[in-house]
């Protein structure tokens, strides 16, 4: 039976500085602060040009490889790439004014009103984006009077929408009593849908696949869609697919906290391997709640708020085409219920057990991709360097197995790891930001394999103290081995 392959990968970033105030942490801190906090936050926001030139963002969209970051002086936010492009090998970095238009394009229930002064701007900006030039943009109408927006915000639970510190519209709630349909939650959902549609558009274009060829869509986005009677029961996958013209696809959402992408890819590979579906897309939209999550650490260190980006990830898994890297389903690692939550035990489950099963040493894996959180985001907030910690732990396992000497751990990390470069969007950093780089390197003969390892924190739901995780290996297509 044909093996499943990673045919194509896409990544997008959306610069959303005006939405930082609506991140879960900032919105609470702004409301509860005895002193005005919003002006301080706004003072530390980046311009779009600064976000485009920021080296980790250029890695994310595929213009430079992660290892290049080792050669760029830190802090990276002070050493920008002068000739950086908003478009990359894997996708793009979209500015806020285009995204506001895209949000309205994703709006099926008139949740968004634009001020009539700004509506034409957002429509024109989206029209100028080549991905959407042939799309019907009639949803972005002429807008409404400023007074109507003010009334909705003051009396009806709507949230004001901002751009460059101006109110440009509002976002409505859709039920007077249901908190799961209030404006904040619906905004989170719609932003995940719109950002997921953006990255799926890039995936289809990059893979040169007609949307109608997609059979099944799995969303690994963090947002749960539904009302008070069916929380999380809705499908972002179908909403995203509908927006991209995937008329012959159905789909569902995979929820596994931060490890969601790995679970979704393994499920997609299983569906393809079984022959149930031929072309399966895994897509994850961005997470509004995570914007500005560590803003206090950034402000206290007099640096820009780097959590101003929505991320988007998408992957096409299909039957063996004879050239794309295969997903080794016999290499899947999982964190069992009985394993416990000690970090070493988790790594043993996700790295040692699956490698033992397929007869490989740790040192036979050329690159490990773990949680790729950008350390410039996490370190100022006291959250540590997540990728470096994971790589040292994998290196320590190699020492215990006598595959390397303890003195070689740093070299192991440098050679088989990489600097973190992903925005801290929960599921977005979970190993797969490196997938596009790995697929390209394997196809070009620069590598033969990569292992993707991600963990999740089930205790966040207050239902279990367990952690979670899943891993898998991709390898050079056997047809390409001479």
C-alpha positions in Angstrom: 0.0 0.0 0.0 1.3 3.5 -0.9 2.8 5.5 1.9 1.4 9.0 2.8 3.6 11.9 1.9 3.9 15.6 2.9 3.2 17.1 -0.5 3.3 20.8 0.4 3.4 23.2 3.4 2.3 26.8 3.8 2.8 29.4 6.5 1.4 32.8 7.0 1.8 35.6 9.5 -0.6 38.5 10.0 0.5 41.7 11.7 -2.3 42.6 14.1 -1.0 45.3 16.5 -4.4 46.9 17.0 -5.8 43.5 18.2 -3.1 43.1 20.9 -5.5 44.9 23.3 -7.9 42.0 22.9 -5.5 39.2 23.7 -6.6 37.3 26.8 -3.9 38.7 29.1 -3.9 42.4 27.9 -7.7 42.8 27.9 -7.8 41.7 31.6 -4.7 43.8 32.6 -6.0 46.9 30.8 -9.4 46.6 32.6 -7.9 46.0 36.1 -4.9 48.3 36.0 -5.1 51.3 38.4 -3.1 53.4 35.9 -3.7 53.8 32.2 -2.0 50.7 30.6 -3.2 50.9 27.0 -1.0 54.0 26.0 2.1 52.1 27.3 1.1 49.0 25.2 0.6 51.2 22.2 4.0 52.8 22.6 5.6 49.4 22.4 3.9 48.1 19.2 5.8 47.5 16.0 5.2 48.9 12.6 4.4 46.5 9.7 7.8 47.1 8.2 9.6 46.2 11.4 7.5 43.0 11.7 8.4 42.0 8.1 12.1 42.6 8.7 12.2 40.7 11.9 14.5 37.7 11.3 12.3 34.9 13.0 9.3 36.1 10.9 11.4 35.7 7.7 12.3 32.1 8.8 8.6 31.3 9.4 7.6 32.2 5.8 10.6 30.5 4.3 12.9 33.2 3.1 15.8 32.1 5.4 16.5 28.9 7.2 16.4 28.6 11.0 20.2 28.0 11.3 20.8 31.5 9.8 19.5 32.9 13.1 22.6 31.5 14.8 24.6 34.0 12.7 22.4 37.1 13.4 23.3 39.1 16.5 20.7 39.3 19.2 18.4 40.8 20.1 17.0 40.0 16.7 14.5 42.9 17.0 17.5 45.3 16.8 19.1 43.5 13.9 16.5 43.5 11.2 16.9 42.2 7.7 17.0 45.3 5.5 15.8 43.8 2.2 13.2 41.5 3.7 10.1 40.7 1.7 6.5 40.2 3.0 6.2 37.2 0.6 8.1 34.0 1.2 8.7 30.6 -0.2 5.9 29.3 2.1 3.4 32.2 2.3 3.3 35.8 3.4 3.2 38.4 6.2 -0.1 40.2 5.8 -0.6 43.8 7.0 -3.5 44.7 9.3 -5.5 46.7 6.8 -5.7 43.8 4.5 -6.6 41.4 7.3 -9.5 43.7 8.3 -10.9 43.3 4.8 -10.3 39.5 5.0 -12.2 39.3 8.3 -15.2 40.9 6.7 -14.9 38.5 3.8 -15.1 35.6 6.3 -18.1 37.1 8.0 -21.3 35.2 7.2 -23.5 36.8 9.9 -22.8 40.6 9.6 -20.8 40.5 12.8 -18.6 43.3 11.5 -19.5 46.8 10.6 -16.9 49.2 9.1 -17.0 52.9 9.4 -17.9 54.3 5.9 -14.7 56.3 6.0 -12.5 53.2 6.2 -14.5 50.4 4.4 -13.2 51.4 0.9 -9.6 51.3 2.2 -9.9 47.8 3.5 -11.6 46.6 0.3 -9.0 48.1 -1.9 -6.1 46.7 0.1 -7.6 43.2 -0.1 -8.3 43.6 -3.8 -4.6 44.4 -4.3 -3.5 41.1 -2.8 -3.0 38.6 -5.6 -4.6 35.7 -3.6 -7.9 37.5 -3.5 -8.0 39.5 -6.7 -10.6 37.2 -8.3 -12.7 36.9 -5.2 -16.1 38.5 -4.9 -15.5 41.3 -2.3 -19.1 42.6 -2.2 -19.3 41.7 1.5 -17.1 44.6 2.2 -19.8 47.2 1.6 -19.8 51.0 1.8 -19.8 50.9 5.6 -22.0 52.7 8.2 -22.1 56.0 9.9 -19.8 56.6 12.9 -22.7 57.3 15.2 -24.2 53.8 14.6 -20.9 52.2 15.5 -20.7 54.3 18.7 -24.2 53.2 19.6 -23.5 49.5 19.1 -20.4 49.8 21.3 -22.0 51.8 24.0 -25.4 49.9 24.3 -25.2 46.5 22.6 -22.1 44.7 23.7 -20.1 45.3 20.5 -16.4 45.7 20.6 -14.7 48.6 18.7 -12.3 47.7 15.9 -9.1 49.7 15.7 -6.5 50.5 13.1 -3.6 52.9 13.7 -5.3 53.9 17.0 -8.5 55.0 15.2 -11.9 53.3 15.6 -12.7 51.9 12.2 -15.6 49.7 12.9 -17.1 47.3 15.5 -17.6 43.6 16.1 -21.1 42.5 17.4 -22.2 39.8 19.8 -24.8 37.5 18.4 -26.9 36.6 21.5 -27.8 38.7 24.5 -27.3 36.0 27.1 -25.0 33.3 25.6 -21.4 34.1 26.6 -20.1 31.8 23.9 -21.6 34.1 21.3 -20.4 37.3 22.8 -18.2 39.6 20.6 -14.9 38.6 22.2 -15.4 34.8 21.5 -16.8 35.3 18.0 -13.9 37.6 17.2 -11.5 34.8 18.2 -13.3 32.3 16.1 -13.6 34.6 13.0 -9.9 35.5 13.2 -9.0 31.8 13.3 -11.2 31.2 10.3 -9.9 34.1 8.3 -6.2 33.4 9.0 -6.8 29.7 8.3 -8.3 30.6 4.9 -5.3 32.8 4.1 -2.8 30.0 4.7 -4.9 27.4 3.0 -5.0 29.6 -0.1 -1.3 29.7 -0.1 -1.1 25.9 0.3 -3.3 25.3 -2.7 -1.4 27.7 -4.8 2.0 26.3 -3.8 0.9 22.7 -4.4 -0.8 23.7 -7.6 -3.9 21.8 -6.5 -7.4 22.8 -7.4 -9.6 23.4 -4.3 -12.1 20.9 -5.6 -9.5 18.1 -5.4 -9.4 18.2 -1.6 -11.3 15.3 0.0 -11.0 16.1 3.7 -9.9 19.0 6.0 -8.7 18.7 9.5 -8.4 21.9 11.5 -5.9 22.0 14.4 -6.8 25.5 15.4 -7.1 26.2 19.1 -10.5 28.0 19.0 -13.6 26.0 19.8 -16.7 26.9 17.8 -20.2 26.5 19.2 -22.9 27.9 21.4 -23.8 27.2 25.1 -25.5 23.9 24.1 -22.7 22.5 22.0 -19.4 24.1 23.1 -16.6 23.2 20.7 -19.0 21.2 18.5 -18.7 23.4 15.4 -16.2 22.8 12.6 -13.6 25.5 11.7 -12.3 23.0 9.1 -15.4 23.3 7.0 -15.7 27.0 7.5 -12.1 27.5 6.3 -12.6 25.1 3.4 -15.8 26.8 2.3 -14.0 30.2 2.2 -11.3 28.6 -0.1 -13.7 26.8 -2.5 -13.0 23.2 -1.3 -16.5 22.2 -2.4 -15.9 18.5 -2.4 -14.3 18.3 1.0 -15.8 17.6 4.5 -13.9 17.9 7.7 -13.7 18.1 11.4 -11.5 19.7 14.1 -8.7 18.0 16.1 -8.2 19.3 19.6 -5.1 18.5 21.5 -4.0 21.8 23.0 -0.5 22.8 21.8 0.1 19.3 20.3 -2.9 19.6 17.9 -0.9 19.8 14.6 1.0 16.6 15.2 -2.2 14.7 16.1 -3.9 16.1 13.0 -1.1 15.2 10.7 -1.0 11.6 12.0 -4.7 11.3 11.6 -4.4 12.7 8.0 -1.7 10.3 7.2 -3.8 7.4 8.5 -6.7 8.4 6.4 -4.6 8.6 3.3 -2.8 5.3 4.1 -6.1 3.5 4.5 -7.3 4.8 1.2 -10.4 6.5 2.6 -9.2 9.9 1.2 -6.6 10.8 -1.3 -5.9 14.4 -0.5 -6.2 15.6 3.1 -5.4 19.1 4.3 -4.4 20.0 7.9 -4.9 23.7 8.6 -4.5 25.8 11.7 -5.6 29.5 12.0 -4.2 32.0 14.4 -5.1 32.6 18.1 -6.3 36.0 19.2 -6.2 35.0 22.9 -2.4 34.6 22.7 -1.7 38.1 21.3 0.3 40.1 23.8 0.4 37.2 26.3 3.9 38.2 27.6 3.6 41.9 27.0 4.6 42.8 30.6 8.0 41.1 30.2 8.5 43.0 26.9 7.5 46.3 28.3 9.6 45.9 31.4 12.6 45.2 29.2 11.9 48.2 27.0 11.5 46.1 23.9 8.7 45.9 21.3 5.8 43.7 22.0 6.7 40.7 19.8 3.4 38.8 20.3 1.6 41.0 17.6 1.4 38.2 15.0 -1.3 35.8 14.2 0.1 32.6 12.8 -1.3 30.2 10.2 -0.1 26.7 9.1 -1.3 24.3 6.4 -0.1 20.9 5.1 -1.2 18.7 2.2 -1.0 15.0 2.9 -1.6 12.7 0.0 -0.7 9.3 -1.5 2.9 8.7 -2.5 3.9 10.8 -5.5 7.4 9.3 -5.8 9.2 12.5 -4.7 7.8 14.0 -1.5 9.0 12.9 1.9 7.0 10.0 3.4 5.4 10.0 6.9 6.6 6.9 8.7 3.5 5.8 10.4 5.5 3.1 12.2 7.5 5.9 13.8 4.5 7.5 15.6 5.2 8.2 19.3 2.6 8.9 21.8 2.4 10.0 25.4 0.4 7.2 27.1 -1.9 7.9 30.1 0.2 5.7 32.4 3.5 7.4 31.5 3.1 10.3 33.9 4.0 13.9 33.4 7.7 14.0 34.2 9.5 15.7 31.3 12.1 12.9 30.9 9.3 10.3 30.8 7.5 12.3 28.2 10.6 12.6 26.0 11.3 8.9 26.4 7.7 8.2 25.1 7.9 10.6 22.2 11.6 10.0 21.2 13.1 6.8 22.5 10.1 4.4 22.1 9.3 5.2 18.5 13.0 5.2 17.5 13.5 1.8 19.2 10.5 0.5 17.3 12.0 1.3 13.9 15.6 0.4 14.9 17.0 3.9 14.8 19.4 5.7 17.1 18.8 9.2 18.3 22.0 10.2 16.4 20.5 8.8 13.2 17.8 11.5 13.2 19.4 14.5 11.4 17.1 17.2 12.8 14.6 17.3 15.6 11.8 19.8 15.6 10.2 20.5 18.9 8.1 23.4 20.2 9.7 26.2 18.2 8.8 29.1 20.4 10.9 32.2 19.7 13.1 32.7 22.8 13.1 36.5 22.4 9.4 36.3 23.2 9.6 33.9 26.1 12.9 34.8 27.9 12.0 38.3 28.9 8.8 37.0 30.5 10.7 34.3 32.5 9.4 31.4 30.5 12.8 30.1 29.4 14.1 29.0 26.0 11.7 26.2 25.2 13.4 24.7 22.2 16.8 24.8 23.8 15.5 23.0 26.9 13.9 20.3 24.8 17.0 19.8 22.7 19.2 19.5 25.8 16.8 16.9 27.1 17.0 14.9 23.9 20.8 15.2 24.0 20.8 13.9 27.6 18.8 10.9 26.4 21.5 10.3 23.8 24.1 10.4 26.6 22.2 7.9 28.7 22.1 5.6 25.6 25.9 6.1 25.2 25.4 7.5 21.7 27.2 10.7 22.5 29.5 11.9 25.4 28.1 14.4 27.9 30.7 16.9 26.6 29.0 16.7 23.2 25.5 17.9 24.2 26.1 21.5 23.0 27.3 20.3 19.6 24.3 17.9 19.5 21.9 20.8 20.1 23.6 23.0 17.5 23.7 20.2 14.8 20.4 18.5 15.4 18.3 21.3 16.9 17.7 24.9 15.8 16.8 28.3 17.3 13.2 28.9 18.0 11.5 31.2 15.5 7.7 30.8 15.8 5.2 33.2 17.3 3.9 31.9 20.6 0.4 31.0 19.3 -0.1 27.8 21.3 -0.5 25.2 18.6 1.4 27.1 15.9 4.9 26.5 17.4 4.3 22.8 17.9 7.2 21.3 15.9 5.5 21.8 12.5 6.9 25.3 11.7 10.0 23.5 10.5 8.1 21.1 8.3 8.4 23.3 5.2 12.2 23.7 5.7 12.5 20.0 6.2 10.6 19.0 3.1 12.6 21.4 1.0 15.9 20.1 2.4 15.0 16.5 2.0 13.8 17.0 -1.6 17.1 18.8 -2.4 19.2 16.0 -0.9 20.5 18.1 2.0 18.9 15.8 4.6 17.3 12.4 4.8 14.9 12.7 7.8 13.4 14.8 10.5 11.5 14.0 13.7 8.7 16.2 14.9 8.0 16.1 18.6 5.3 18.2 20.4 3.7 18.2 23.8 0.5 19.6 25.2 -0.8 20.6 28.7 -4.2 18.9 29.3 -4.3 20.4 32.9 -5.2 23.7 31.3 -8.7 22.4 30.9 -8.9 21.6 34.7 -10.0 18.0 33.8 -6.7 16.2 34.2 -3.2 16.7 35.5 -1.8 14.8 32.5 0.4 16.2 29.8 0.1 15.0 26.2 2.1 14.6 23.1 2.7 13.0 19.8 5.7 12.5 17.4 6.5 11.2 14.0 9.4 10.9 11.5 9.4 12.0 7.9 12.0 10.5 5.5 13.3 10.9 2.0 11.0 9.2 -0.5 12.4 5.7 -1.2 11.9 6.4 -5.0 14.5 9.2 -4.7 17.2 7.1 -3.0 19.8 6.0 -5.5 
